[in-house]
Amino acid sequence: MKVLVLGGAGYIGSHVAHLLQERGYSVIVYDDFSRGHREAVAGLNWMEGDIGDEERLYQLMVDEQIEAIFHFAAASIVRESVEDPQHYFHTNVEKGLRLLAATKRAKVPFFIFSSTAAVYGDPRELPITENHRRLPQNPYGISKAFFEDILRCYHEAYGISYVALRYFNAAGADPKGALGEDHEPETHLIPLVLRSILEQQPLVIYGHDYPIADCTAIRDYIHVSDLAQAHILALEYLIEGGRSQAMNLGSDRGSSVLDVIKTAEKITGYPVPYKFGLRRPGDPASLVAGSQRAKELLGWQPLSSDLESIIQTAWNWHRRHPRGYEKK
């Protein structure tokens, strides 16, 4: 089966693309490399391009007889989305519509969408299940929620089957050591913690006044390898006739910022230098997934999402790539 992985040079997309190839799928990665890395697609068939180029995508889908789309090609930094919402709606919605137009014209039947827990906003109850109301608090979350709604309409009108996978906090690295997390700018806690060790620069913890035992925010961390497995199971689910819908992907347990720091210190053997800053506006105290739907419908079981495994694999990669891809 031929699949097209859009944004497949990015952190999660590259893990999914390599796992697809390992599982026997014929993979083409399509990425503009604005934030992805060529090193992350080594050994894969890839091409450089913009997801807003409808004609090129349509021709690629027809020529290569693509049967499934994996869509990771989105802008995804919350603070940046607040500062420049036009860029986020242009990239995540307008260009996404051109991608869907090409998908519809080429009659590609299956679509796996990289969504986010940011569609829920500030939760009213925990754990957060798919039945929780969606009320995104920033342009990034709004753009993802809107695209989920667009997918539902395309499914109802044109028959494109989809699964929208709502990630909580993706973390960790490929256990084999080839793939890791390298964003610019980096906004994710675990690589920032490890970078603070390697560079001996203090980490800023935003907020020390949450109504939690250690007063720091709680998040649900899910290993990127477990996420990759869920994407393949989602495609298989659709092939077997599964109903189009959204599904959460998380470990279903929360860890505070200080939990992460203590675990990193245990794994690495080094102290984490840190200081406290002001709480960021809109940061919820706690985000924990309820992922039962994915477990029941996909047969998905996270195997590597305990905090120690996540940080160990991330540390292994960051030690070998202290300055990231291309700069190691």
GUTI-742300 format. One record per atom (N, C-alpha, C, O): x negated, y, z negated. Coordinates in steps of 0.05 Angstrom, whole numbers, padded with zeros to 5 digits, always signed. Layout:
XYZ/...
***
This chain:
-00017-00024+00000/+00000+00000+00000/-00018+00025+00000/-00036+00027-00016/-00012+00044+00018/-00027+00069+00020/-00014+00091+00002/+00009+00096+00004/-00031+00103-00014/-00022+00124-00032/-00039+00149-00029/-00062+00147-00023/-00026+00172-00033/-00039+00198-00031/-00040+00210-00058/-00019+00214-00071/-00064+00217-00068/-00067+00228-00095/-00075+00257-00092/-00098+00263-00085/-00056+00275-00097/-00061+00304-00094/-00072+00314-00121/-00061+00309-00142/-00094+00328-00119/-00108+00336-00144/-00124+00313-00156/-00128+00313-00180/-00132+00295-00139/-00146+00271-00149/-00175+00274-00157/-00188+00255-00165/-00185+00299-00155/-00212+00304-00164/-00212+00317-00192/-00233+00323-00203/-00188+00320-00204/-00186+00331-00230/-00189+00310-00252/-00194+00287-00246/-00185+00318-00276/-00190+00301-00299/-00172+00276-00299/-00182+00253-00298/-00146+00280-00300/-00128+00257-00300/-00125+00244-00272/-00125+00220-00270/-00124+00261-00252/-00121+00251-00225/-00143+00232-00216/-00138+00212-00203/-00168+00238-00224/-00190+00221-00216/-00189+00194-00230/-00195+00174-00218/-00181+00194-00256/-00178+00168-00270/-00156+00151-00256/-00159+00127-00253/-00134+00164-00249/-00113+00149-00235/-00122+00139-00208/-00117+00116-00201/-00135+00156-00192/-00144+00148-00166/-00163+00124-00167/-00160+00106-00151/-00182+00124-00185/-00201+00102-00187/-00187+00077-00196/-00193+00055-00186/-00168+00079-00215/-00154+00055-00224/-00136+00044-00202/-00134+00019-00199/-00124+00061-00186/-00108+00052-00163/-00125+00036-00144/-00117+00014-00135/-00149+00046-00138/-00167+00032-00120/-00175+00005-00132/-00176-00015-00117/-00181+00005-00158/-00189-00021-00171/-00166-00041-00169/-00171-00065-00167/-00141-00031-00169/-00118-00049-00168/-00110-00057-00140/-00090-00071-00136/-00125-00049-00120/-00120-00058-00093/-00104-00039-00075/-00098-00046-00053/-00098-00016-00085/-00084+00004-00068/-00104+00018-00050/-00128+00021-00057/-00095+00026-00027/-00111+00042-00008/-00106+00071-00015/-00084+00081-00012/-00127+00085-00025/-00124+00111-00037/-00137+00133-00019/-00159+00130-00010/-00122+00155-00016/-00133+00179-00004/-00129+00201-00025/-00107+00206-00033/-00151+00214-00032/-00150+00237-00050/-00150+00263-00034/-00165+00265-00014/-00133+00281-00041/-00130+00307-00028/-00133+00328-00049/-00117+00329-00067/-00153+00346-00047/-00159+00365-00068/-00172+00390-00056/-00187+00387-00036/-00166+00413-00067/-00180+00437-00057/-00206+00443-00072/-00221+00461-00064/-00212+00427-00092/-00237+00428-00108/-00241+00456-00121/-00264+00464-00127/-00219+00470-00125/-00222+00496-00139/-00228+00491-00169/-00242+00506-00181/-00218+00468-00179/-00224+00461-00207/-00231+00431-00209/-00240+00423-00231/-00228+00416-00188/-00236+00388-00189/-00265+00385-00182/-00279+00405-00176/-00276+00361-00183/-00304+00356-00180/-00309+00334-00159/-00297+00313-00160/-00327+00339-00140/-00333+00319-00120/-00345+00294-00132/-00340+00272-00122/-00361+00298-00153/-00372+00274-00167/-00350+00255-00177/-00355+00231-00180/-00327+00266-00184/-00305+00250-00195/-00291+00233-00174/-00276+00215-00181/-00296+00238-00149/-00283+00222-00128/-00304+00205-00112/-00299+00196-00090/-00328+00202-00124/-00348+00186-00111/-00338+00157-00108/-00327+00145-00126/-00341+00147-00084/-00331+00120-00078/-00302+00119-00069/-00292+00097-00063/-00289+00142-00068/-00261+00143-00058/-00260+00157-00031/-00278+00172-00024/-00239+00151-00016/-00234+00165+00009/-00220+00192+00002/-00199+00192-00010/-00233+00214+00008/-00221+00240+00001/-00223+00260+00024/-00239+00257+00042/-00206+00280+00021/-00208+00303+00040/-00201+00328+00025/-00186+00328+00006/-00213+00350+00034/-00209+00376+00022/-00186+00390+00036/-00184+00391+00060/-00168+00401+00019/-00145+00415+00031/-00127+00428+00010/-00130+00423-00014/-00109+00444+00019/-00090+00459+00002/-00063+00446+00002/-00053+00439+00024/-00050+00443-00021/-00024+00430-00021/-00003+00448-00009/+00020+00439-00005/-00009+00473-00004/+00010+00491+00009/+00010+00487+00039/+00026+00500+00053/-00008+00471+00050/-00010+00467+00079/+00009+00445+00087/+00001+00422+00090/+00034+00452+00091/+00055+00432+00097/+00049+00416+00122/+00052+00391+00122/+00041+00429+00143/+00037+00414+00169/+00015+00394+00166/+00017+00372+00176/-00007+00402+00153/-00030+00384+00151/-00022+00360+00133/-00029+00337+00139/-00008+00365+00112/+00001+00343+00094/+00020+00325+00109/+00018+00300+00106/+00039+00336+00123/+00058+00320+00138/+00043+00301+00158/+00048+00277+00159/+00024+00313+00173/+00009+00297+00193/-00007+00275+00179/-00009+00253+00189/-00019+00282+00156/-00034+00262+00141/-00017+00239+00132/-00024+00216+00134/+00006+00246+00121/+00025+00225+00112/+00034+00207+00134/+00036+00183+00130/+00039+00219+00157/+00049+00203+00180/+00026+00186+00192/+00029+00162+00196/+00003+00199+00196/-00020+00184+00208/-00030+00161+00191/-00037+00140+00201/-00030+00166+00165/-00040+00145+00146/-00018+00127+00136/-00024+00108+00120/+00007+00132+00144/+00029+00115+00135/+00031+00114+00104/+00032+00092+00092/+00029+00137+00092/+00030+00139+00063/+00058+00130+00053/+00078+00137+00064/+00057+00114+00031/+00082+00104+00020/+00088+00114-00008/+00110+00111-00019/+00068+00128-00021/+00073+00139-00047/+00055+00163-00051/+00032+00164-00042/+00066+00183-00066/+00052+00208-00072/+00047+00209-00102/+00066+00204-00118/+00023+00216-00110/+00017+00222-00138/+00009+00252-00139/-00011+00259-00126/+00024+00268-00153/+00020+00297-00152/+00008+00308-00178/+00022+00311-00198/-00018+00314-00177/-00032+00326-00200/-00042+00354-00194/-00054+00367-00211/-00036+00364-00169/-00048+00389-00160/-00032+00413-00170/-00016+00423-00156/-00038+00421-00195/-00024+00443-00206/-00042+00460-00224/-00063+00450-00233/-00036+00485-00227/-00050+00502-00247/-00038+00495-00274/-00014+00491-00277/-00056+00494-00295/-00047+00481-00320/-00058+00493-00346/-00059+00480-00366/-00065+00519-00345/-00075+00531-00370/-00054+00551-00380/-00047+00570-00367/-00044+00545-00404/-00022+00560-00415/-00028+00590-00416/-00013+00606-00406/-00050+00597-00429/-00057+00626-00432/-00059+00639-00405/-00049+00662-00402/-00071+00626-00386/-00074+00638-00359/-00047+00642-00346/-00043+00662-00332/-00028+00624-00351/-00001+00626-00340/+00013+00650-00351/+00028+00663-00336/+00008+00657-00376/+00021+00681-00388/+00009+00706-00376/+00023+00726-00371/-00017+00706-00371/-00031+00729-00360/-00025+00733-00330/-00025+00755-00320/-00020+00711-00316/-00016+00712-00287/+00006+00693-00278/+00001+00674-00265/+00031+00699-00286/+00053+00681-00279/+00057+00678-00249/+00066+00657-00239/+00051+00699-00233/+00055+00697-00204/+00039+00674-00193/+00048+00659-00176/+00013+00672-00202/-00004+00650-00192/+00008+00623-00198/+00007+00604-00182/+00019+00620-00222/+00030+00594-00231/+00055+00587-00215/+00059+00564-00208/+00073+00606-00211/+00097+00600-00195/+00090+00595-00166/+00103+00579-00152/+00070+00610-00156/+00062+00606-00128/+00050+00577-00124/+00057+00563-00106/+00032+00570-00143/+00018+00544-00140/+00036+00521-00147/+00038+00501-00132/+00049+00522-00170/+00064+00499-00181/+00092+00496-00169/+00103+00474-00169/+00103+00518-00159/+00131+00516-00149/+00131+00520-00118/+00140+00502-00104/+00121+00543-00109/+00122+00549-00080/+00106+00528-00064/+00117+00517-00045/+00081+00523-00072/+00066+00503-00057/+00077+00475-00062/+00075+00458-00044/+00088+00470-00086/+00100+00444-00091/+00124+00439-00072/+00128+00417-00064/+00139+00460-00066/+00161+00458-00047/+00151+00450-00019/+00164+00435-00005/+00128+00462-00011/+00117+00455+00015/+00108+00426+00015/+00112+00412+00035/+00097+00416-00007/+00089+00388-00009/+00114+00370-00007/+00114+00350+00007/+00136+00378-00020/+00160+00362-00019/+00172+00362+00009/+00184+00343+00018/+00170+00385+00022/+00180+00387+00050/+00165+00367+00068/+00178+00353+00084/+00139+00366+00065/+00123+00346+00080/+00131+00318+00073/+00133+00300+00090/+00134+00313+00047/+00142+00286+00037/+00169+00278+00049/+00171+00255+00058/+00188+00296+00049/+00214+00290+00061/+00213+00284+00091/+00224+00265+00100/+00198+00301+00105/+00196+00298+00134/+00182+00272+00141/+00189+00258+00161/+00162+00264+00126/+00147+00240+00131/+00161+00215+00120/+00152+00192+00124/+00183+00219+00106/+00199+00197+00095/+00183+00180+00075/+00185+00155+00075/+00166+00193+00059/+00152+00178+00038/+00172+00173+00015/+00184+00191+00005/+00175+00148+00007/+00197+00141-00011/+00192+00146-00041/+00211+00149-00056/+00166+00146-00049/+00161+00146-00078/+00143+00170-00086/+00124+00177-00071/+00149+00182-00108/+00135+00206-00117/+00131+00205-00147/+00151+00204-00162/+00106+00206-00156/+00099+00206-00185/+00089+00234-00191/+00069+00243-00180/+00102+00247-00210/+00096+00275-00216/+00083+00278-00243/+00092+00267-00263/+00061+00293-00244/+00046+00299-00269/+00060+00322-00282/+00056+00346-00275/+00077+00316-00302/+00090+00337-00317/+00077+00341-00345/+00054+00333-00348/+00091+00352-00364/+00079+00360-00389/+00099+00362-00411/+00123+00368-00407/+00089+00358-00436/+00106+00363-00459/+00113+00392-00463/+00130+00399-00479/+00099+00410-00448/+00105+00439-00450/+00133+00445-00441/+00142+00467-00446/+00146+00427-00427/+00174+00432-00419/+00193+00434-00443/+00214+00445-00441/+00184+00423-00466/+00202+00423-00489/+00200+00449-00505/+00219+00455-00519/+00178+00463-00504/+00175+00487-00520/+00171+00479-00549/+00159+00459-00556/+00180+00496-00567/+00178+00492-00596/+00198+00471-00605/+00222+00477-00603/+00190+00448-00614/+00209+00426-00620/+00227+00432-00643/+00219+00444-00663/+00252+00422-00641/+00271+00424-00663/+00270+00399-00681/+00278+00400-00704/+00259+00377-00669/+00258+00352-00684/+00234+00336-00674/+00226+00338-00651/+00225+00318-00692/+00202+00301-00685/+00210+00272-00692/+00225+00268-00711/+00201+00252-00677/+00185+00256-00652/+00202+00268-00630/+00227+00267-00631/+00189+00278-00609/+00203+00290-00587/+00209+00268-00566/+00191+00256-00555/+00234+00263-00562/+00242+00243-00541/+00252+00258-00516/+00254+00283-00516/+00257+00243-00495/+00266+00256-00470/+00293+00269-00473/+00301+00285-00456/+00308+00262-00494/+00334+00274-00498/+00332+00301-00512/+00352+00316-00513/+00309+00309-00521/+00305+00335-00533/+00310+00357-00512/+00302+00353-00489/+00322+00378-00520/+00328+00399-00501/+00302+00411-00490/+00282+00413-00505/+00302+00419-00465/+00279+00432-00453/+00282+00463-00456/+00302+00474-00447/+00262+00475-00468/+00262+00504-00470/+00233+00514-00470/+00222+00523-00490/+00220+00512-00446/+00191+00519-00445/+00187+00548-00452/+00203+00566-00447/+00164+00553-00465/+00158+00579-00477/+00137+00595-00461/+00130+00617-00469/+00128+00585-00438/+00108+00599-00422/+00111+00592-00393/+00124+00572-00387/+00100+00608-00375/+00104+00603-00346/+00095+00576-00337/+00107+00564-00319/+00073+00565-00349/+00064+00538-00342/+00087+00518-00347/+00094+00503-00329/+00097+00518-00371/+00119+00499-00378/+00143+00503-00361/+00156+00484-00353/+00150+00529-00356/+00173+00535-00339/+00170+00524-00311/+00188+00513-00300/+00145+00527-00300/+00140+00518-00272/+00143+00488-00271/+00153+00477-00251/+00134+00473-00291/+00136+00444-00291/+00165+00435-00295/+00174+00417-00281/+00180+00448-00312/+00208+00441-00316/+00224+00447-00290/+00241+00431-00283/+00218+00469-00277/+00232+00476-00252/+00226+00455-00231/+00244+00446-00216/+00201+00446-00229/+00194+00426-00209/+00208+00399-00215/+00216+00385-00196/+00211+00392-00241/+00226+00368-00247/+00254+00370-00237/+00265+00351-00226/+00267+00394-00240/+00294+00398-00231/+00295+00396-00200/+00314+00385-00189/+00275+00407-00187/+00274+00405-00158/+00272+00376-00149/+00286+00368-00130/+00255+00361-00162/+00252+00332-00156/+00279+00317-00158/+00286+00301-00142/+00294+00324-00180/+00320+00311-00184/+00338+00317-00160/+00352+00300-00151/+00338+00342-00151/+00355+00350-00129/+00346+00336-00103/+00363+00327-00087/+00320+00334-00099/+00310+00320-00075/+00317+00290-00076/+00323+00278-00055/+00317+00279-00099/+00325+00251-00102/+00354+00248-00095/+00362+00230-00079/+00371+00265-00106/+00400+00262-00101/+00407+00268-00072/+00425+00255-00061/+00394+00287-00059/+00401+00295-00032/+00386+00278-00011/+00398+00272+00010/+00361+00271-00015/+00345+00259+00006/+00335+00231-00001/+00323+00218+00015/+00340+00222-00026/+00333+00194-00032/+00304+00190-00040/+00295+00167-00042/+00289+00211-00046/+00261+00207-00055/+00262+00198-00084/+00273+00212-00101/+00251+00175-00090/+00251+00164-00117/+00227+00175-00132/+00205+00177-00121/+00231+00183-00157/+00209+00196-00171/+00209+00188-00201/+00229+00179-00212/+00185+00191-00213/+00183+00190-00242/+00166+00215-00249/+00144+00219-00238/+00176+00231-00268/+00162+00254-00278/+00150+00246-00305/+00165+00240-00324/+00124+00245-00308/+00111+00236-00332/+00102+00260-00348/+00085+00275-00340/+00114+00262-00372/+00109+00285-00389/+00087+00278-00409/+00092+00264-00429/+00063+00288-00404/+00040+00282-00421/+00041+00299-00446/+00050+00322-00446/+00030+00287-00467/+00024+00302-00491/-00006+00310-00488/-00013+00321-00467/-00023+00305-00507/-00051+00315-00504/-00069+00294-00493/-00079+00277-00507/-00074+00295-00467/-00092+00277-00454/-00121+00281-00465/-00129+00304-00468/-00135+00260-00470/-00162+00262-00482/-00178+00237-00476/-00167+00217-00466/-00204+00238-00483/-00221+00215-00479/-00234+00214-00452/-00231+00233-00436/-00248+00193-00446/-00262+00190-00420/-00262+00161-00412/-00256+00143-00428/-00269+00157-00387/-00271+00130-00375/-00291+00113-00392/-00314+00121-00395/-00282+00091-00403/-00300+00074-00419/-00326+00066-00405/-00346+00060-00418/-00324+00065-00378/-00348+00057-00363/-00368+00080-00360/-00391+00076-00352/-00360+00104-00368/-00378+00127-00368/-00380+00143-00343/-00395+00163-00342/-00365+00136-00322/-00367+00150-00297/-00351+00176-00296/-00359+00195-00283/-00329+00177-00310/-00310+00199-00309/-00306+00211-00336/-00304+00197-00356/-00304+00238-00337/-00299+00251-00362/-00283+00277-00358/-00272+00282-00337/-00282+00293-00380/-00266+00317-00380/-00284+00341-00378/-00302+00346-00394/-00280+00357-00357/-00297+00380-00351/-00280+00402-00338/-00277+00403-00314/-00269+00420-00355/-00253+00442-00345/-00269+00468-00348/-00286+00471-00365/-00262+00487-00330/-00273+00513-00333/-00251+00534-00328/-00243+00537-00305/-00242+00548-00348/-00252+00546-00376/-00241+00522-00390/-00220+00511-00383/-00255+00513-00411/-00246+00490-00426/-00227+00500-00448/-00234+00519-00463/-00204+00488-00450/-00184+00496-00470/-00175+00473-00488/-00160+00478-00507/-00184+00449-00483/-00175+00426-00498/-00193+00421-00522/-00217+00425-00521/-00180+00413-00544/-00194+00412-00570/-00218+00393-00570/-00240+00401-00579/-00214+00368-00562/-00235+00348-00566/-00261+00355-00550/-00282+00354-00562/-00259+00363-00525/-00285+00371-00512/-00297+00396-00525/-00321+00400-00525/-00280+00414-00535/-00290+00438-00549/-00305+00430-00574/-00325+00442-00581/-00294+00411-00589/-00307+00401-00613/-00334+00389-00606/-00354+00395-00620/-00335+00372-00586/-00360+00359-00578/-00380+00379-00567/-00404+00377-00572/-00370+00399-00553/-00388+00420-00543/-00400+00436-00566/-00423+00444-00565/-00384+00441-00587/-00394+00456-00610/-00417+00441-00623/-00436+00453-00634/-00416+00414-00623/-00438+00398-00634/-00462+00400-00616/-00485+00405-00626/-00458+00397-00590/-00481+00396-00572/-00495+00424-00570/-00519+00425-00567/-00479+00445-00571/-00490+00472-00568/-00494+00486-00595/-00506+00508-00595/-00485+00474-00616/-00486+00486-00643/-00475+00514-00643/-00487+00533-00654/-00452+00517-00631/-00437+00541-00631/-00410+00536-00646/-00398+00515-00641/-00402+00554-00663/-00378+00549-00679/-00352+00547-00663/-00347+00563-00645/-00337+00527-00669/-00310+00523-00658/-00291+00542-00672/-00293+00544-00697/-00273+00554-00658/-00253+00571-00670/-00227+00554-00673/-00217+00544-00654/-00218+00551-00698/-00193+00537-00704/-00172+00559-00707/-00173+00576-00724/-00152+00558-00689/-00132+00579-00688/-00109+00572-00707/-00091+00557-00701/-00110+00585-00731/-00089+00581-00750/-00097+00563-00773/-00105+00540-00768/-00095+00572-00797/-00100+00556-00821/-00078+00561-00841/-00082+00562-00866/-00053+00565-00830/-00030+00571-00847/-00005+00556-00839/+00017+00565-00845/-00009+00533-00826/+00014+00517-00818/+00025+00501-00842/+00010+00495-00860/+00050+00495-00842/+00062+00480-00864/+00056+00450-00862/+00074+00433-00860/+00030+00444-00863/+00020+00417-00860/-00001+00414-00882/-00012+00433-00892/-00006+00389-00890/-00024+00383-00913/-00050+00398-00911/-00059+00410-00931/-00064+00398-00888/-00090+00412-00886/-00087+00439-00873/-00107+00452-00867/-00063+00447-00867/-00057+00474-00857/-00065+00479-00828/-00064+00502-00818/-00073+00458-00813/-00079+00461-00785/-00059+00445-00768/-00047+00426-00777/-00056+00454-00743/-00035+00444-00726/-00039+00414-00719/-00062+00405-00717/-00017+00400-00715/-00017+00372-00708/-00010+00368-00679/+00009+00380-00669/-00025+00351-00665/-00019+00344-00638/-00021+00314-00633/-00033+00299-00649/-00008+00304-00612/-00008+00276-00605/-00028+00272-00582/-00025+00282-00560/-00050+00256-00588/-00071+00252-00568/-00068+00225-00555/-00064+00204-00569/-00069+00224-00529/-00065+00200-00513/-00090+00196-00495/-00098+00215-00481/-00101+00172-00495/-00125+00167-00480/-00119+00168-00450/-00099+00158-00441/-00137+00181-00435/-00133+00185-00406/-00131+00158-00392/-00117+00157-00371/-00144+00137-00401/-00142+00111-00389/-00114+00099-00392/-00104+00086-00375/-00102+00104-00415/-00074+00096-00420/-00055+00111-00402/-00036+00100-00392/-00061+00137-00398/-00044+00152-00379/-00046+00141-00351/-00026+00139-00337/-00071+00135-00343/-00074+00124-00316/-00059+00099-00311/-00046+00095-00291/-00059+00081-00331/-00044+00056-00330/-00014+00062-00326/-00001+00048-00311/-00004+00082-00341/+00024+00088-00339/+00033+00097-00311/+00055+00092-00303/+00015+00111-00297/+00022+00120-00270/+00026+00097-00251/+00044+00097-00234/+00009+00077-00253/+00012+00054-00236/+00037+00038-00243/+00051+00028-00225/+00042+00035-00268/+00067+00022-00277/+00091+00037-00268/+00112+00025-00261/+00090+00064-00267/+00112+00080-00258/+00118+00075-00228/+00141+00073-00220/+00096+00073-00212/+00100+00067-00184/+00112+00039-00180/+00131+00036-00165/+00102+00020-00195/+00113-00007-00193/+00143-00008-00201/+00159-00023-00190/+00149+00008-00221/+00177+00010-00231/+00195+00020-00208/+00217+00010-00204/+00186+00041-00194/+00202+00051-00172/+00204+00031-00149/+00226+00028-00137/+00182+00018-00142/+00183-00002-00121/+00203-00024-00127/+00216-00034-00109/+00206-00030-00152/+00225-00051-00160/+00253-00041-00163/+00271-00055-00172/+00258-00015-00156/+00285-00004-00157/+00292+00011-00182/+00316+00016-00187/+00273+00019-00198/+00278+00033-00223/+00291+00060-00217/+00286+00073-00196/+00306+00070-00236/+00321+00096-00234/+00301+00119-00237/+00284+00119-00254/+00305+00139-00220/+00288+00163-00222/+00294+00178-00247/+00317+00183-00254/+00273+00187-00262/+00277+00201-00287/+00250+00210-00298/+00229+00205-00287/+00251+00225-00320/+00227+00234-00335/+00221+00215-00358/+00239+00203-00369/+00195+00213-00364/+00186+00196-00386/+00163+00209-00401/+00146+00221-00388/+00164+00208-00427/+00142+00218-00444/+00119+00198-00444/+00123+00174-00443/+00094+00209-00446/+00071+00193-00450/+00055+00205-00474/+00042+00226-00471/+00055+00191-00496/+00040+00199-00519/+00033+00175-00536/+00042+00153-00530/+00018+00179-00557/+00011+00157-00575/+00032+00153-00597/+00031+00133-00611/+00050+00172-00599/+00072+00171-00619/+00062+00175-00647/+00075+00167-00666/+00038+00187-00650/+00028+00195-00676/+00012+00220-00674/+00001+00226-00653/+00012+00235-00695/-00001+00261-00694/-00027+00262-00710/-00030+00248-00730/-00045+00279-00701/-00071+00284-00715/-00074+00314-00717/-00070+00329-00698/-00083+00324-00741/-00088+00352-00744/-00115+00360-00732/-00131+00343-00725/-00119+00386-00729/-00145+00396-00719/-00167+00386-00737/-00188+00377-00727/-00163+00387-00763/-00184+00378-00782/-00188+00348-00781/-00210+00338-00786/-00166+00333-00775/-00169+00304-00771/-00188+00299-00747/-00206+00281-00749/-00184+00314-00726/-00201+00310-00702/-00230+00317-00709/-00249+00302-00702/-00235+00338-00724/-00262+00346-00731/-00275+00325-00749/-00298+00318-00744/-00261+00315-00769/-00272+00295-00787/-00279+00269-00771/-00299+00256-00777/-00261+00262-00752/-00267+00237-00737/-00291+00242-00719/-00307+00224-00715/-00293+00265-00707/-00316+00271-00690/-00342+00270-00706/-00362+00261-00696/-00341+00281-00730/-00365+00280-00747/-00373+00251-00754/-00397+00244-00755/-00353+00234-00758/-00358+00206-00764/-00370+00192-00740/-00389+00176-00743/-00359+00197-00716/-00368+00183-00692/-00396+00193-00684/-00413+00176-00677/-00401+00219-00685/-00426+00230-00674/-00448+00230-00695/-00472+00229-00687/-00441+00231-00720/-00462+00234-00741/-00471+00262-00744/-00491+00266-00758/-00458+00281-00732/-00465+00309-00734/-00443+00326-00746/-00419+00319-00742/-00449+00347-00761/-00428+00365-00771/-00417+00382-00748/-00432+00389-00730/-00392+00388-00749/-00379+00406-00730/-00379+00434-00741/-00365+00439-00761/-00393+00453-00730/-00391+00481-00740/-00365+00493-00731/-00357+00492-00707/-00350+00505-00749/-00325+00517-00742/-00319+00541-00760/-00330+00544-00782/-00300+00557-00750/-00290+00579-00766/-00260+00582-00760/-00251+00573-00739/-00246+00595-00777/-00217+00598-00773/-00211+00625-00760/-00223+00646-00767/-00192+00624-00741/-00182+00648-00729/-00152+00651-00734/-00140+00634-00747/-00140+00671-00723/-00111+00675-00726/-00096+00655-00710/-00105+00646-00689/-00073+00648-00719/-00055+00630-00704/-00047+00643-00678/-00042+00667-00677/-00047+00628-00656/-00039+00639-00630/-00009+00640-00629/+00005+00621-00637/+00002+00662-00618/+00031+00664-00616/+00043+00641-00600/+00033+00634-00578/+00064+00629-00610/+00078+00608-00595/+00067+00580-00600/+00079+00561-00589/+00046+00577-00615/+00035+00550-00620/+00052+00536-00641/+00054+00545-00664/+00065+00514-00634/+00081+00500-00653/+00064+00487-00674/+00040+00481-00669/+00075+00482-00698/+00060+00469-00719/+00053+00440-00712/+00032+00431-00719/+00072+00426-00700/+00069+00398-00695/+00082+00389-00669/+00105+00397-00664/+00068+00373-00653/+00079+00362-00629/+00072+00332-00629/+00049+00325-00627/+00092+00315-00631/+00088+00286-00632/+00108+00273-00613/+00132+00280-00614/+00099+00255-00596/+00116+00243-00575/+00133+00221-00586/+00126+00208-00606/+00156+00217-00573/+00171+00192-00575/+00170+00179-00547/+00183+00189-00529/+00154+00158-00543/+00148+00147-00517/+00162+00120-00512/+00153+00104-00496/+00184+00115-00527/+00197+00089-00525/+00207+00083-00497/+00207+00060-00488/+00217+00104-00483/+00228+00099-00456/+00207+00087-00437/+00212+00067-00423/+00183+00098-00437/+00162+00087-00420/+00154+00059-00428/+00148+00042-00411/+00154+00054-00454/+00147+00027-00464/+00168+00007-00456/+00161-00016-00447/+00193+00014-00457/+00215-00004-00451/+00218-00008-00421/+00221-00031-00411/+00217+00013-00405/+00223+00012-00377/+00198+00004-00360/+00201-00010-00340/+00175+00013-00369/+00150+00007-00353/+00135-00017-00364/+00117-00027-00351/+00141-00025-00389/+00124-00044-00402/+00097-00033-00410/+00077-00048-00412/+00096-00007-00414/+00071+00007-00420/+00064+00005-00450/+00081+00009-00467/+00039-00001-00455/+00029-00002-00482/+00002+00012-00483/-00018+00002-00472/+00000+00035-00497/-00026+00048-00500/-00045+00030-00516/-00039+00022-00538/-00068+00025-00504/-00087+00007-00517/-00112+00021-00529/-00126+00009-00545/-00117+00046-00520/-00142+00059-00528/-00137+00086-00541/-00155+00103-00542/-00113+00091-00551/-00105+00118-00560/-00107+00123-00590/-00096+00142-00600/-00122+00106-00604/-00129+00113-00631/-00150+00135-00630/-00166+00135-00611/-00151+00153-00649/-00168+00176-00648/-00197+00169-00645/-00212+00182-00631/-00206+00148-00659/-00234+00140-00658/-00242+00131-00629/-00264+00138-00620/-00225+00115-00616/-00231+00107-00589/-00232+00130-00570/-00250+00132-00552/-00213+00148-00573/-00213+00172-00556/-00239+00188-00559/-00251+00195-00539/-00246+00194-00583/-00270+00211-00588/-00295+00196-00581/-00314+00208-00571/-00297+00170-00586/-00321+00155-00579/-00326+00156-00549/-00348+00161-00540/-00305+00151-00532/-00309+00151-00503/-00316+00179-00494/-00332+00183-00476/-00303+00199-00505/-00309+00227-00498/-00338+00234-00505/-00352+00247-00489/-00347+00226-00529/-00374+00232-00538/-00394+00218-00520/-00415+00230-00513/-00389+00193-00513/-00408+00179-00495/-00411+00194-00469/-00434+00197-00459/-00389+00205-00457/-00391+00219-00432/-00405+00246-00436/-00422+00253-00420/-00398+00261-00456/-00409+00288-00460/-00438+00287-00467/-00453+00305-00460/-00448+00266-00481/-00476+00264-00486/-00492+00261-00460/-00514+00272-00457/-00480+00246-00441/-00494+00242-00416/-00490+00265-00397/-00505+00269-00378/-00470+00281-00402/-00463+00304-00384/-00459+00329-00402/-00437+00340-00403/-00480+00338-00416/-00476+00360-00435/-00467+00386-00423/-00456+00403-00436/-00471+00389-00397/-00462+00413-00383/-00441+00406-00362/-00435+00423-00345/-00430+00382-00364/-00408+00375-00345/-00418+00364-00319/-00442+00359-00315/-00399+00359-00300/-00406+00350-00274/-00424+00370-00260/-00423+00394-00265/-00442+00360-00243/-00460+00376-00226/-00481+00391-00242/-00501+00400-00231/-00477+00394-00268/-00495+00410-00285/-00509+00392-00306/-00521+00403-00324/-00506+00366-00304/-00515+00348-00325/-00546+00349-00327/-00558+00335-00344/
***
